[in-house]
Amino acid sequence: MTMPLQVKAKDSIVLTEGNVNTRVSIPDVTGMTESEAIKALSEVTLPNQAELEIIKSYAYSSVSADVVYEQSLVGEVEKEDAKSIHISISMGEEPKAPLMLINESVGSMSTFGLARYLDTGTDTSGSQFGIDWDSLPCSYEYNWDNSMMCWDYGVWINGVCYKTPRGEYSTDVRHKVQVYCDGTYLYTRIVFARDFWSTANGDNYRYFFDDKEAVFQFVGPKGNSLTNESKTMAVGTTQVGIQHSMGTMSSEYVNGAMAYLTKFESGINAILEAKIPLSEIVSQNPGIDMDTVGAIQFQSPNIMYRKVTVSGADTLPFVTAGVLFIAVPGSALLLRKYHKKRKRNEQTV
């Protein structure tokens, strides 16, 4: 279940009657981007300095993606009613028809199978961005090849031995890495291995576009390295920042990017989920030509000893193709070409 983002209230205007606060002014955030809306609502102060709970949901709509199209409270409201506010954020227009897959087999994808297109009826509550990660391939990675430890000797944590069957891995022994692209954003999801406890490493996230590169880093709410701040962050889901980490834009926040870190009561397997606009990748490295890129690779050397290859499932340039991307471990890349068609009525030629 997605945990609502908790935002601490800051300074705002509170209407009074005599010496008693009776009403609270809630700004209209419809039409704002998600980040703009959160910033505006974070300035609301409730009577007796209570916290305003902001609950977010995502859905398809005719409104542009990432824009707030509905909110539960607005204007001057009674203080008793101003304990929480729900905002609805658009995922853009819903596809007008289901997508069909036409398979042209040109190889195999090892044990990963093939990514399927997102089913809009699937429960995506585990994602801040509405992505059904369970339907996408993953790769289990570590900053060195600890396969023998995983299969034979065991990974020992607090006196407990964790193993996986030969040829298999889990988040007990490695990090679970997933990368996905929808033609507008590049998404990354990391479930950190058990021995990272509830912390995360957000340094040196490197994306390779054929022979060109873009690098990013994650920072906590205080603006410091997420690797350090995650150690003391509270249980729950917290929005964190993404900064450019290469070239003239280094240390600048990435415009339009969003990221969340989720920590659990269990104290293990924290999850980092992020999206970065492809346009910002080009801004950092203008040498990247999104119209001709044939393959993308990802690696964060602090948690991975090898690259994960992400490549288009169509023969067209990946941005214009608008197709899923699939994660493959290691350098070998074996593809199945997938084309997507919209279902048509029988009368349609």
Secondary structure, 3 states (H helix, E strand, C coil): CCCCCECCCCCCCEEEECCEEEEEEECCCCCCEHHHHHHHHCCCCCHHHCCCEEEEEEECCCCCCCEEEEECCCEEEEHHHCCEEEEEEECCCCCCCCEEEEEECCCCCHHHCCCCCCCCCCCCCCCCCCCCHHHCCCEEECCCCCHHHHHHHCEEECCEEECCCCCCCCCCCCEEEEEEECCCEEEEEEECCHHHCCCCCCCCEEEEECCEEEEEEEECCCCCEHHHHCCCCCCEEEEEEEEECCHHHCCCECCCCEEEEEECCCCCCCEEEEEEEHHHHHHHCCCCCCCCCCEEEEECCCCCCCCEEEEECCCCCHHHHCCCEEEEECCCCCCCEEEEEECCCCCCC
